[in-house]
């Protein structure tokens, strides 16, 4: 392995070799000073890829849960490999738990596009049905809300989409993107915010987002970590014949034993 360790990030990573049907595990080294990468095979205890420049990767692509394409191999980052990397990145990046509420599910594509355009990484996404017990165990209802029953009935009225976002100064930037709790107030003070665009009032306000890094919602975290369950209908005007392959590359490598993706391409819609 390289001797220059002065400025590097180290991750645990894996790659599913479809030819050998083997899940290979590595240490993935990233050197931000010259944008180079290195892979060390944990089973053979040998260097799998010597430190080299790889086109198309950037420092912002390196976080737990990310899939990095290195010479046509989709390498998934599964964890930090040392305390230094963990401390550096978690200081720079913040996780935000977000909920898209029932009456904006049909606008999910537009909202996700706005989130991505604000430089957030979507590290986990799942469509779920909340119960009254889920809501009671979470922080979805503000303490000063008077009509809690209406809020509960609203949240259990249909499916919601739970998101885990990652971004620099993520919590503050999410609050700016979401806007004030009351959508009517948001339209007056933050017209471009999500609640101004998609919310109706203080209860039907489109989205929820965690307000501090200490907010823990164990039930929702467990739901997100249990695996994806969304069927995506992709509306695409791009006439590229490689649209399905492009979308698979965006999703990253699949574990055939656990994950199943469905694609419905509607041509010209």
NORJO-V256099 format. One record per residue. N is the residue number from 0. RES is the residue in one letter. PSI is psi as a letter, one per 30 degrees, with the letter a starting at -180 (* if undefined). OMEGA is omega in degrees with one decimal (* if undefined). NEAR is the number of other ideal C-beta (glycine too) atoms within 12 Angstrom. Layout:
BEGIN
n = {N | N}
res = {RES | RES}
psi = {PSI | PSI}
omega = {OMEGA | OMEGA}
near = {NEAR | NEAR}
END
This chain:
BEGIN
n = {0 | 1 | 2 | 3 | 4 | 5 | 6 | 7 | 8 | 9 | 10 | 11 | 12 | 13 | 14 | 15 | 16 | 17 | 18 | 19 | 20 | 21 | 22 | 23 | 24 | 25 | 26 | 27 | 28 | 29 | 30 | 31 | 32 | 33 | 34 | 35 | 36 | 37 | 38 | 39 | 40 | 41 | 42 | 43 | 44 | 45 | 46 | 47 | 48 | 49 | 50 | 51 | 52 | 53 | 54 | 55 | 56 | 57 | 58 | 59 | 60 | 61 | 62 | 63 | 64 | 65 | 66 | 67 | 68 | 69 | 70 | 71 | 72 | 73 | 74 | 75 | 76 | 77 | 78 | 79 | 80 | 81 | 82 | 83 | 84 | 85 | 86 | 87 | 88 | 89 | 90 | 91 | 92 | 93 | 94 | 95 | 96 | 97 | 98 | 99 | 100 | 101 | 102 | 103 | 104 | 105 | 106 | 107 | 108 | 109 | 110 | 111 | 112 | 113 | 114 | 115 | 116 | 117 | 118 | 119 | 120 | 121 | 122 | 123 | 124 | 125 | 126 | 127 | 128 | 129 | 130 | 131 | 132 | 133 | 134 | 135 | 136 | 137 | 138 | 139 | 140 | 141 | 142 | 143 | 144 | 145 | 146 | 147 | 148 | 149 | 150 | 151 | 152 | 153 | 154 | 155 | 156 | 157 | 158 | 159 | 160 | 161 | 162 | 163 | 164 | 165 | 166 | 167 | 168 | 169 | 170 | 171 | 172 | 173 | 174 | 175 | 176 | 177 | 178 | 179 | 180 | 181 | 182 | 183 | 184 | 185 | 186 | 187 | 188 | 189 | 190 | 191 | 192 | 193 | 194 | 195 | 196 | 197 | 198 | 199 | 200 | 201 | 202 | 203 | 204 | 205 | 206 | 207 | 208 | 209 | 210 | 211 | 212 | 213 | 214 | 215 | 216 | 217 | 218 | 219 | 220 | 221 | 222 | 223 | 224 | 225 | 226 | 227 | 228 | 229 | 230 | 231 | 232 | 233 | 234 | 235 | 236 | 237 | 238 | 239 | 240 | 241 | 242 | 243 | 244 | 245 | 246 | 247 | 248 | 249 | 250 | 251 | 252 | 253 | 254 | 255 | 256 | 257 | 258 | 259 | 260 | 261 | 262 | 263 | 264 | 265 | 266 | 267 | 268}
res = {X | X | X | X | X | X | X | X | X | X | X | X | X | X | X | X | X | X | X | X | X | X | X | X | X | X | X | X | X | X | X | X | X | X | X | X | X | X | X | X | X | X | X | X | X | X | X | X | X | X | X | X | X | X | X | X | X | X | X | X | X | X | X | X | X | X | X | X | X | X | X | X | X | X | X | X | X | X | X | X | X | X | X | X | X | X | X | X | X | X | X | X | X | X | X | X | X | X | X | X | X | X | X | X | X | X | X | X | X | X | X | X | X | X | X | X | X | X | X | X | X | X | X | X | X | X | X | X | X | X | X | X | X | X | X | X | X | X | X | X | X | X | X | X | X | X | X | X | X | X | X | X | X | X | X | X | X | X | X | X | X | X | X | X | X | X | X | X | X | X | X | X | X | X | X | X | X | X | X | X | X | X | X | X | X | X | X | X | X | X | X | X | X | X | X | X | X | X | X | X | X | X | X | X | X | X | X | X | X | X | X | X | X | X | X | X | X | X | X | X | X | X | X | X | X | X | X | X | X | X | X | X | X | X | X | X | X | X | X | X | X | X | X | X | X | X | X | X | X | X | X | X | X | X | X | X | X | X | X | X | X | X | X | X | X | X | X | X | X}
psi = {l | k | f | j | g | e | j | l | k | k | l | k | l | l | k | j | j | f | e | f | h | k | j | k | k | l | k | j | k | k | j | f | e | g | h | l | l | k | k | k | k | f | e | f | h | l | k | e | j | l | k | l | k | k | k | f | k | l | e | f | f | j | l | k | f | l | j | k | j | j | h | g | k | j | k | k | j | f | l | k | f | l | e | e | e | e | e | e | e | f | e | e | k | k | k | k | k | k | k | k | l | e | g | g | e | f | g | e | e | e | e | e | e | e | e | e | f | g | h | k | k | j | f | k | k | k | k | l | k | l | l | e | e | e | e | e | f | a | g | f | k | k | e | g | k | e | i | e | e | e | e | e | e | e | f | g | f | a | l | l | j | k | k | j | l | k | l | k | h | e | e | e | e | e | e | e | e | e | l | l | e | j | e | e | e | e | f | e | f | i | f | g | l | e | e | e | e | f | l | e | a | f | e | i | g | e | l | k | k | k | f | l | f | f | k | k | i | e | e | e | e | e | e | e | f | f | l | k | g | k | k | k | j | j | j | k | f | k | g | k | f | g | e | e | e | e | e | e | e | e | e | a | k | k | j | f | f | f | k | k | k | k | k | j | j | j | k | g | *}
omega = {-176.5 | -178.9 | -178.5 | -177.6 | -172.4 | -177.2 | -178.2 | 170.4 | -179.8 | -178.5 | 165.0 | -175.1 | 179.7 | 177.9 | 179.3 | 179.0 | -175.8 | -178.7 | -178.7 | -177.2 | -178.5 | 173.2 | -177.6 | -177.6 | -172.7 | 155.6 | 176.6 | 179.0 | 175.1 | -178.2 | -175.2 | -177.4 | 179.3 | 175.9 | 178.4 | 179.8 | 178.6 | 179.3 | 179.0 | -177.6 | -175.9 | -179.6 | -177.5 | -176.9 | 178.0 | 176.6 | 179.2 | 177.1 | 178.4 | -177.8 | -174.5 | 175.2 | 179.5 | -177.7 | 171.2 | 178.9 | -179.9 | -178.6 | -177.1 | -179.5 | -173.3 | 176.1 | -178.4 | -177.4 | -179.5 | 173.8 | -177.8 | 177.1 | -179.4 | -178.1 | 175.3 | 176.5 | 179.3 | -176.7 | -179.9 | 176.8 | -175.1 | -178.2 | 169.9 | -179.4 | 174.7 | -175.2 | -178.6 | 178.4 | 179.7 | -178.7 | -178.7 | -173.8 | -179.4 | 173.0 | -177.8 | -173.9 | 176.8 | 174.0 | 176.9 | 174.4 | -175.4 | 177.3 | 170.4 | -170.4 | -168.2 | -173.3 | 175.6 | -179.8 | 178.6 | 176.8 | -173.7 | -178.8 | 179.7 | -177.8 | 178.3 | 178.4 | 178.3 | 179.7 | -179.4 | 179.8 | 176.3 | 174.8 | 170.2 | 169.4 | 173.8 | -174.2 | 176.2 | -177.5 | 179.1 | 174.2 | -176.4 | 171.1 | 178.3 | 171.2 | 177.6 | 178.9 | 176.8 | -177.1 | 179.7 | -177.6 | -175.6 | -179.2 | -175.1 | -177.5 | 178.6 | -176.8 | -176.1 | 177.7 | -176.9 | -174.5 | -177.7 | -179.6 | 179.6 | 178.9 | 179.8 | -179.6 | 177.7 | -175.7 | 179.7 | -175.8 | -179.2 | 179.4 | 174.2 | 176.5 | 178.5 | -178.3 | 168.3 | -178.2 | 176.7 | 179.5 | 176.1 | -176.1 | -167.6 | -174.7 | 179.0 | -178.7 | 176.6 | 179.7 | 177.3 | 179.6 | -178.2 | -178.3 | 179.8 | -177.3 | -179.4 | -176.3 | 177.5 | 176.6 | 179.2 | -179.8 | 179.1 | -171.7 | -178.5 | -169.8 | -178.1 | -178.2 | -179.2 | -178.7 | 176.6 | -176.3 | -170.1 | -178.7 | 180.0 | -176.2 | -176.7 | -179.9 | -179.4 | -170.9 | 165.4 | -171.8 | 171.4 | 174.3 | 179.6 | -171.8 | 178.2 | -174.9 | -179.0 | -178.8 | -178.2 | 178.1 | -170.5 | -177.8 | -179.0 | 176.6 | 178.5 | 178.1 | -178.2 | -175.5 | -177.1 | 174.5 | -176.0 | 178.8 | -177.5 | 171.3 | -176.3 | 171.5 | -172.6 | 175.1 | -172.4 | 176.2 | 179.0 | -176.5 | -178.7 | 177.9 | -176.9 | -172.5 | 179.9 | 178.0 | 178.9 | -179.1 | 177.2 | 178.0 | 177.9 | -178.8 | -178.1 | -175.8 | -178.2 | 171.4 | -173.2 | -179.5 | -173.2 | -169.5 | 176.6 | 179.4 | 177.7 | -179.1 | 172.7 | -176.9 | 179.6 | -172.0 | 171.8 | -179.3 | *}
near = {22 | 24 | 10 | 14 | 17 | 11 | 19 | 30 | 40 | 31 | 38 | 27 | 42 | 31 | 35 | 25 | 19 | 16 | 9 | 10 | 11 | 14 | 23 | 30 | 27 | 37 | 35 | 47 | 38 | 42 | 28 | 22 | 16 | 18 | 22 | 26 | 41 | 32 | 37 | 27 | 22 | 22 | 17 | 13 | 12 | 15 | 20 | 30 | 29 | 17 | 26 | 21 | 18 | 28 | 14 | 14 | 25 | 18 | 24 | 21 | 30 | 37 | 40 | 29 | 30 | 33 | 31 | 39 | 24 | 33 | 19 | 14 | 27 | 26 | 38 | 34 | 39 | 26 | 23 | 26 | 27 | 19 | 13 | 18 | 31 | 20 | 13 | 22 | 34 | 20 | 13 | 21 | 34 | 31 | 35 | 39 | 41 | 46 | 43 | 42 | 39 | 32 | 26 | 33 | 26 | 17 | 21 | 33 | 20 | 19 | 36 | 26 | 14 | 32 | 33 | 20 | 16 | 28 | 20 | 35 | 32 | 38 | 33 | 32 | 33 | 30 | 24 | 34 | 21 | 35 | 19 | 20 | 13 | 26 | 30 | 18 | 19 | 31 | 24 | 37 | 29 | 19 | 11 | 11 | 22 | 12 | 16 | 19 | 15 | 17 | 31 | 23 | 18 | 32 | 37 | 23 | 21 | 20 | 24 | 36 | 40 | 43 | 40 | 35 | 40 | 35 | 32 | 24 | 21 | 36 | 27 | 19 | 24 | 38 | 27 | 25 | 35 | 43 | 30 | 27 | 33 | 26 | 31 | 21 | 19 | 30 | 23 | 14 | 17 | 23 | 16 | 18 | 32 | 40 | 40 | 29 | 24 | 31 | 33 | 21 | 24 | 24 | 31 | 27 | 39 | 42 | 45 | 40 | 41 | 31 | 23 | 17 | 18 | 12 | 22 | 16 | 30 | 15 | 23 | 33 | 23 | 18 | 30 | 30 | 17 | 16 | 19 | 29 | 22 | 29 | 14 | 26 | 16 | 24 | 18 | 22 | 12 | 17 | 10 | 13 | 11 | 14 | 21 | 21 | 13 | 16 | 23 | 21 | 19 | 20 | 26 | 29 | 31 | 22 | 21 | 12 | 10 | 14 | 19 | 16 | 23 | 18 | 20 | 16 | 23 | 14 | 15 | 9 | 11}
END
